[in-house]
Amino acid sequence: MSKNKHFKRNYLFLFLTSLAIIGFSYYFREELSRLTSLGLLGIFIINILGSATVFLPAPGIATVVAGGFLYNPLFVAAVSGLGSAIGDMVAYLLGHSGKEIFLRKNSFWYNIFKQTFHRFGAIFIVFFSLIPNPIFDAVGIFAGIFSYSPVKFFTYVLIGRFIRNLLLAYVGAAF
């Protein structure tokens, strides 16, 4: 199979997968809210789906705060951080498979941004994963575009999400 066909097939697959996750999350939003009755497993699943919906808000933060009220905040932060990190890989994969659509390789700006991202990627990833915002999806896409190590990306997202969710779980525990 030619490189161009392989690229188009991967991009189409990720695009359709993203649409399916978004549609699933929207259509079954009431059912997703019932997943909290599954305890920590429900919090894990909600955070995967919430982070996998690229650029759309999701109920992950609310489940972390509520989970901190009900369970040990450390466990809540661990399962929700892991779920968020897994879900955030969708944005990374979208960027990685569509890098030729977003930027022209070997252009001056591509090389500058790639070098900067590889040099300061850990700081960008941890910092933006600490802040609850949709901008982080762009960081994941850029990490994929610039072929940042997926293991490093996942690890830094996990660190940032764990810290953020630990703070949120302790907010819930305070009530």
Backbone as CSV, one residue per row, in Angstrom:
resi,resn,N_x,N_y,N_z,CA_x,CA_y,CA_z,C_x,C_y,C_z
1,MET,0.847,-1.174,0.000,0.000,0.000,0.000,0.892,1.237,0.000
2,SER,0.554,2.225,-0.815,1.384,3.422,-0.895,1.277,4.229,0.392
3,LYS,2.283,5.064,0.601,2.336,5.882,1.812,1.132,6.822,1.883
4,ASN,0.734,7.384,0.753,-0.376,8.316,0.719,-1.689,7.631,1.079
5,LYS,-1.927,6.417,0.555,-3.141,5.675,0.896,-3.138,5.285,2.369
6,HIS,-1.986,4.861,2.864,-1.859,4.486,4.278,-2.160,5.685,5.168
7,PHE,-1.632,6.842,4.800,-1.858,8.072,5.563,-3.338,8.436,5.566
8,LYS,-3.976,8.418,4.396,-5.390,8.775,4.302,-6.251,7.804,5.095
9,ARG,-5.922,6.537,5.053,-6.691,5.536,5.785,-6.574,5.767,7.287
10,ASN,-5.364,6.033,7.795,-5.173,6.285,9.222,-5.891,7.552,9.665
11,TYR,-5.779,8.598,8.846,-6.426,9.852,9.195,-7.937,9.694,9.222
12,LEU,-8.481,9.020,8.231,-9.920,8.778,8.183,-10.361,7.949,9.380
13,PHE,-9.598,6.923,9.736,-9.930,6.091,10.893,-9.971,6.924,12.174
14,LEU,-8.946,7.748,12.395,-8.925,8.568,13.613,-10.025,9.612,13.613
15,PHE,-10.302,10.193,12.469,-11.366,11.179,12.383,-12.713,10.540,12.719
16,LEU,-12.988,9.380,12.137,-14.247,8.685,12.402,-14.333,8.199,13.844
17,THR,-13.206,7.746,14.401,-13.181,7.334,15.800,-13.483,8.513,16.715
18,SER,-12.890,9.664,16.440,-13.151,10.857,17.240,-14.619,11.256,17.161
19,LEU,-15.175,11.228,15.955,-16.594,11.547,15.805,-17.473,10.556,16.558
20,ALA,-17.119,9.300,16.511,-17.896,8.285,17.217,-17.849,8.510,18.723
21,ILE,-16.687,8.845,19.254,-16.565,9.096,20.694,-17.375,10.325,21.085
22,ILE,-17.288,11.377,20.288,-18.054,12.590,20.569,-19.552,12.286,20.515
23,GLY,-19.969,11.609,19.473,-21.379,11.259,19.346,-21.853,10.361,20.466
24,PHE,-21.066,9.372,20.806,-21.391,8.460,21.896,-21.546,9.227,23.200
25,SER,-20.594,10.117,23.483,-20.626,10.882,24.725,-21.840,11.795,24.787
26,TYR,-22.176,12.407,23.660,-23.326,13.314,23.641,-24.642,12.541,23.740
27,TYR,-24.767,11.503,22.943,-26.013,10.747,22.897,-26.304,10.035,24.221
28,PHE,-25.258,9.524,24.848,-25.432,8.760,26.075,-25.007,9.545,27.320
29,ARG,-25.134,10.869,27.294,-24.660,11.682,28.415,-25.365,11.343,29.720
30,GLU,-26.659,11.024,29.657,-27.358,10.650,30.887,-26.868,9.302,31.405
31,GLU,-26.640,8.378,30.492,-26.133,7.066,30.894,-24.713,7.174,31.447
32,LEU,-23.914,8.085,30.859,-22.552,8.281,31.359,-22.567,8.818,32.779
33,SER,-23.539,9.665,33.078,-23.608,10.186,34.442,-23.946,9.078,35.434
34,ARG,-24.604,8.031,34.957,-24.914,6.891,35.834,-23.689,6.004,36.094
35,LEU,-22.633,6.178,35.279,-21.421,5.373,35.485,-20.787,5.650,36.848
36,THR,-21.097,6.791,37.426,-20.534,7.074,38.750,-21.000,6.055,39.771
37,SER,-22.113,5.373,39.495,-22.567,4.327,40.420,-21.629,3.121,40.401
38,LEU,-20.737,3.055,39.420,-19.751,1.976,39.370,-18.536,2.267,40.240
39,GLY,-18.544,3.392,40.911,-17.447,3.741,41.801,-16.223,4.190,41.042
40,LEU,-15.071,3.718,41.471,-13.811,4.130,40.859,-13.720,3.706,39.392
41,LEU,-14.304,2.567,39.055,-14.314,2.132,37.657,-15.112,3.118,36.803
42,GLY,-16.217,3.582,37.315,-17.014,4.576,36.599,-16.259,5.880,36.413
43,ILE,-15.548,6.309,37.435,-14.741,7.529,37.335,-13.656,7.349,36.274
44,PHE,-13.046,6.176,36.244,-12.021,5.856,35.242,-12.595,5.947,33.830
45,ILE,-13.735,5.310,33.594,-14.348,5.286,32.265,-14.782,6.685,31.839
46,ILE,-15.393,7.433,32.738,-15.836,8.793,32.416,-14.641,9.667,32.045
47,ASN,-13.527,9.512,32.739,-12.352,10.322,32.431,-11.702,9.918,31.113
48,ILE,-11.753,8.658,30.761,-11.260,8.253,29.439,-12.101,8.928,28.359
49,LEU,-13.418,8.781,28.459,-14.303,9.344,27.440,-14.258,10.867,27.439
50,GLY,-14.157,11.461,28.622,-14.103,12.916,28.708,-12.856,13.495,28.072
51,SER,-11.747,12.827,28.228,-10.499,13.315,27.632,-10.388,12.958,26.158
52,ALA,-11.094,11.939,25.739,-11.028,11.529,24.335,-11.859,12.432,23.439
53,THR,-12.784,13.198,23.996,-13.577,14.119,23.184,-12.748,15.365,22.952
54,VAL,-12.169,15.465,21.782,-11.230,16.530,21.457,-11.963,17.868,21.359
55,PHE,-11.516,18.838,22.136,-12.005,20.218,22.168,-13.431,20.376,22.679
56,LEU,-14.015,19.346,23.257,-15.352,19.479,23.823,-15.294,19.258,25.325
57,PRO,-16.045,20.049,26.078,-16.044,19.855,27.532,-16.710,18.532,27.903
58,ALA,-16.249,17.965,28.984,-16.783,16.687,29.434,-16.884,16.700,30.957
59,PRO,-17.636,15.768,31.536,-17.903,15.798,32.981,-16.807,15.211,33.857
60,GLY,-15.608,15.025,33.357,-14.547,14.370,34.117,-14.217,15.067,35.430
61,ILE,-14.133,16.379,35.422,-13.754,17.118,36.629,-14.804,16.947,37.716
62,ALA,-16.067,17.000,37.334,-17.145,16.843,38.321,-17.084,15.469,38.984
63,THR,-16.749,14.445,38.215,-16.676,13.108,38.807,-15.494,12.982,39.756
64,VAL,-14.417,13.715,39.479,-13.254,13.672,40.366,-13.589,14.331,41.706
65,VAL,-14.250,15.475,41.651,-14.632,16.169,42.891,-15.618,15.312,43.683
66,ALA,-16.623,14.771,43.003,-17.598,13.913,43.683,-16.931,12.644,44.213
67,GLY,-16.014,12.091,43.433,-15.304,10.895,43.884,-14.449,11.161,45.103
68,GLY,-13.851,12.344,45.173,-13.063,12.708,46.350,-13.909,12.784,47.606
69,PHE,-15.174,13.119,47.441,-16.110,13.157,48.563,-16.423,11.746,49.053
70,LEU,-16.491,10.792,48.118,-16.924,9.434,48.450,-15.788,8.459,48.755
71,TYR,-14.635,8.651,48.097,-13.546,7.673,48.185,-12.257,8.357,48.627
72,ASN,-11.246,7.546,48.820,-9.920,8.066,49.146,-9.435,8.935,47.978
73,PRO,-9.112,10.206,48.239,-8.687,11.102,47.154,-7.481,10.596,46.363
74,LEU,-6.595,9.863,46.998,-5.430,9.333,46.299,-5.840,8.314,45.235
75,PHE,-6.792,7.444,45.582,-7.285,6.458,44.616,-8.046,7.134,43.478
76,VAL,-8.845,8.129,43.830,-9.607,8.863,42.815,-8.652,9.545,41.839
77,ALA,-7.611,10.181,42.368,-6.634,10.862,41.509,-5.911,9.857,40.616
78,ALA,-5.592,8.691,41.142,-4.871,7.682,40.352,-5.728,7.157,39.203
79,VAL,-6.978,6.764,39.483,-7.804,6.190,38.422,-8.254,7.257,37.428
80,SER,-8.566,8.449,37.907,-8.999,9.496,36.980,-7.820,10.028,36.167
81,GLY,-6.647,10.119,36.770,-5.457,10.541,36.036,-5.087,9.547,34.956
82,LEU,-5.163,8.265,35.266,-4.871,7.226,34.275,-5.901,7.258,33.151
83,GLY,-7.166,7.392,33.514,-8.219,7.472,32.501,-8.043,8.685,31.602
84,SER,-7.730,9.827,32.196,-7.521,11.047,31.405,-6.325,10.893,30.472
85,ALA,-5.251,10.314,30.961,-4.049,10.137,30.138,-4.331,9.212,28.953
86,ILE,-5.092,8.173,29.181,-5.456,7.265,28.079,-6.325,8.009,27.064
87,GLY,-7.297,8.750,27.551,-8.173,9.502,26.652,-7.444,10.583,25.876
88,ASP,-6.450,11.212,26.499,-5.702,12.275,25.832,-4.823,11.749,24.706
89,MET,-4.621,10.455,24.647,-3.843,9.885,23.545,-4.584,10.015,22.208
90,VAL,-5.903,10.232,22.246,-6.656,10.421,21.003,-6.156,11.671,20.271
91,ALA,-5.980,12.779,21.002,-5.474,14.015,20.388,-4.063,13.797,19.850
92,TYR,-3.234,13.080,20.622,-1.875,12.786,20.167,-1.914,11.999,18.849
93,LEU,-2.729,10.959,18.808,-2.820,10.123,17.613,-3.407,10.893,16.434
94,LEU,-4.337,11.790,16.716,-4.885,12.624,15.654,-3.786,13.487,15.032
95,GLY,-2.971,14.107,15.876,-1.863,14.913,15.377,-0.817,14.079,14.654
96,HIS,-0.511,12.919,15.203,0.513,12.070,14.607,0.086,11.557,13.230
97,SER,-1.157,11.168,13.109,-1.598,10.621,11.824,-1.896,11.717,10.806
98,GLY,-2.153,12.933,11.261,-2.490,14.002,10.341,-1.436,15.070,10.213
99,LYS,-0.196,14.744,10.586,0.849,15.770,10.593,1.094,16.391,9.226
100,GLU,0.903,15.646,8.165,1.129,16.204,6.833,0.006,17.134,6.404
101,ILE,-1.131,17.039,7.056,-2.225,17.951,6.760,-2.009,19.276,7.480
102,PHE,-1.534,19.208,8.719,-1.396,20.406,9.534,-0.198,21.272,9.132
103,LEU,0.931,20.665,8.876,2.153,21.423,8.584,2.939,20.769,7.459
104,ARG,3.665,21.585,6.745,4.583,21.048,5.746,5.890,20.696,6.435
105,LYS,6.282,19.448,6.301,7.545,19.002,6.898,8.714,19.744,6.275
106,ASN,9.742,19.906,7.084,11.003,20.517,6.682,10.869,21.992,6.295
107,SER,9.754,22.614,6.633,9.676,24.062,6.449,10.404,24.707,7.634
108,PHE,10.748,25.945,7.486,11.488,26.652,8.526,10.720,26.645,9.850
109,TRP,9.435,27.019,9.811,8.650,27.112,11.042,8.392,25.741,11.654
110,TYR,8.182,24.743,10.824,7.988,23.390,11.336,9.201,22.969,12.158
111,ASN,10.387,23.171,11.631,11.608,22.777,12.336,11.806,23.567,13.627
112,ILE,11.503,24.867,13.608,11.632,25.691,14.827,10.677,25.200,15.903
113,PHE,9.408,25.011,15.531,8.416,24.566,16.517,8.707,23.151,17.010
114,LYS,9.164,22.304,16.116,9.487,20.926,16.520,10.641,20.912,17.520
115,GLN,11.698,21.672,17.237,12.834,21.738,18.164,12.408,22.313,19.511
116,THR,11.607,23.354,19.481,11.136,23.971,20.726,10.278,22.992,21.510
117,PHE,9.384,22.291,20.812,8.516,21.343,21.509,9.315,20.195,22.100
118,HIS,10.287,19.688,21.364,11.099,18.589,21.897,11.955,19.056,23.074
119,ARG,12.354,20.303,23.051,13.194,20.825,24.133,12.382,21.095,25.394
120,PHE,11.187,21.669,25.229,10.376,22.079,26.378,9.074,21.300,26.487
121,GLY,8.958,20.205,25.784,7.713,19.437,25.752,7.234,19.002,27.114
122,ALA,8.129,18.553,27.958,7.724,18.092,29.292,7.056,19.224,30.064
123,ILE,7.611,20.411,29.982,7.043,21.565,30.690,5.678,21.916,30.111
124,PHE,5.577,21.993,28.770,4.298,22.298,28.132,3.236,21.288,28.538
125,ILE,3.577,20.027,28.436,2.599,18.966,28.664,2.133,18.943,30.115
126,VAL,3.066,18.966,31.055,2.673,18.924,32.466,1.894,20.179,32.838
127,PHE,2.376,21.348,32.418,1.702,22.599,32.776,0.272,22.643,32.242
128,PHE,0.098,22.372,30.948,-1.239,22.463,30.365,-2.151,21.329,30.814
129,SER,-1.598,20.199,31.220,-2.463,19.130,31.724,-2.915,19.404,33.153
130,LEU,-2.240,20.314,33.835,-2.669,20.712,35.179,-3.896,21.614,35.144
131,ILE,-4.020,22.377,34.082,-5.077,23.372,33.984,-6.273,22.762,33.257
132,PRO,-7.453,22.828,33.854,-8.631,22.301,33.144,-9.032,23.244,32.007
133,ASN,-8.676,22.884,30.793,-9.009,23.709,29.638,-8.979,22.869,28.372
134,PRO,-9.685,23.315,27.338,-9.662,22.570,26.076,-8.380,22.805,25.272
135,ILE,-7.540,23.740,25.698,-6.295,24.023,24.995,-5.367,22.810,25.032
136,PHE,-5.506,21.990,26.055,-4.611,20.843,26.165,-4.748,19.902,24.976
137,ASP,-5.932,19.821,24.395,-6.086,18.972,23.215,-5.156,19.432,22.094
138,ALA,-4.961,20.747,21.975,-4.033,21.276,20.973,-2.603,20.846,21.292
139,VAL,-2.253,20.819,22.570,-0.909,20.367,22.967,-0.721,18.913,22.544
140,GLY,-1.739,18.091,22.750,-1.660,16.695,22.326,-1.517,16.553,20.821
141,ILE,-2.259,17.376,20.086,-2.157,17.342,18.627,-0.758,17.761,18.181
142,PHE,-0.227,18.836,18.796,1.126,19.267,18.432,2.172,18.228,18.796
143,ALA,1.997,17.559,19.922,2.941,16.503,20.290,2.956,15.413,19.227
144,GLY,1.788,15.075,18.710,1.716,14.080,17.649,2.312,14.577,16.345
145,ILE,2.022,15.825,16.008,2.553,16.405,14.765,4.077,16.398,14.782
146,PHE,4.653,16.760,15.929,6.108,16.871,16.029,6.778,15.555,16.414
147,SER,6.048,14.457,16.316,6.564,13.112,16.599,7.240,13.025,17.961
148,TYR,6.633,13.667,18.954,7.123,13.564,20.328,6.896,12.133,20.793
149,SER,7.755,11.637,21.625,7.651,10.251,22.076,6.289,9.999,22.731
150,PRO,5.538,9.006,22.259,4.236,8.732,22.865,4.346,8.283,24.318
151,VAL,5.425,7.604,24.657,5.619,7.169,26.046,5.855,8.380,26.945
152,LYS,6.703,9.302,26.479,6.942,10.520,27.252,5.665,11.342,27.360
153,PHE,4.948,11.485,26.252,3.704,12.243,26.273,2.743,11.652,27.301
154,PHE,2.532,10.350,27.233,1.619,9.691,28.164,2.076,9.880,29.609
155,THR,3.366,9.723,29.851,3.903,9.853,31.215,3.707,11.262,31.752
156,TYR,4.010,12.278,30.958,3.871,13.660,31.423,2.405,14.043,31.604
157,VAL,1.548,13.537,30.740,0.114,13.788,30.921,-0.361,13.130,32.210
158,LEU,0.077,11.916,32.447,-0.313,11.200,33.663,0.130,11.962,34.907
159,ILE,1.327,12.484,34.895,1.826,13.267,36.041,0.958,14.510,36.252
160,GLY,0.733,15.271,35.191,-0.059,16.490,35.306,-1.491,16.217,35.714
161,ARG,-2.117,15.240,35.096,-3.511,14.912,35.429,-3.632,14.357,36.847
162,PHE,-2.656,13.572,37.270,-2.694,13.050,38.639,-2.651,14.197,39.647
163,ILE,-1.747,15.134,39.455,-1.637,16.260,40.387,-2.922,17.082,40.391
164,ARG,-3.422,17.397,39.195,-4.665,18.172,39.103,-5.824,17.447,39.772
165,ASN,-5.966,16.167,39.469,-7.084,15.413,40.014,-6.933,15.155,41.507
166,LEU,-5.703,15.097,41.985,-5.497,14.958,43.424,-6.004,16.206,44.149
167,LEU,-5.681,17.367,43.598,-6.175,18.622,44.191,-7.711,18.687,44.134
168,LEU,-8.282,18.301,43.000,-9.737,18.318,42.869,-10.395,17.304,43.806
169,ALA,-9.797,16.132,43.960,-10.357,15.108,44.848,-10.308,15.585,46.299
170,TYR,-9.235,16.304,46.659,-9.172,16.841,48.019,-10.184,17.967,48.234
171,VAL,-10.518,18.702,47.181,-11.597,19.689,47.279,-12.905,18.955,47.603
172,GLY,-13.160,17.858,46.872,-14.338,17.064,47.146,-14.332,16.468,48.533
173,ALA,-13.162,16.030,49.005,-13.059,15.439,50.338,-13.304,16.482,51.432
174,ALA,-13.023,17.743,51.138,-13.220,18.798,52.129,-14.706,19.005,52.436
175,PHE,-15.558,18.615,51.493,-17.001,18.747,51.726,-17.533,17.492,52.349
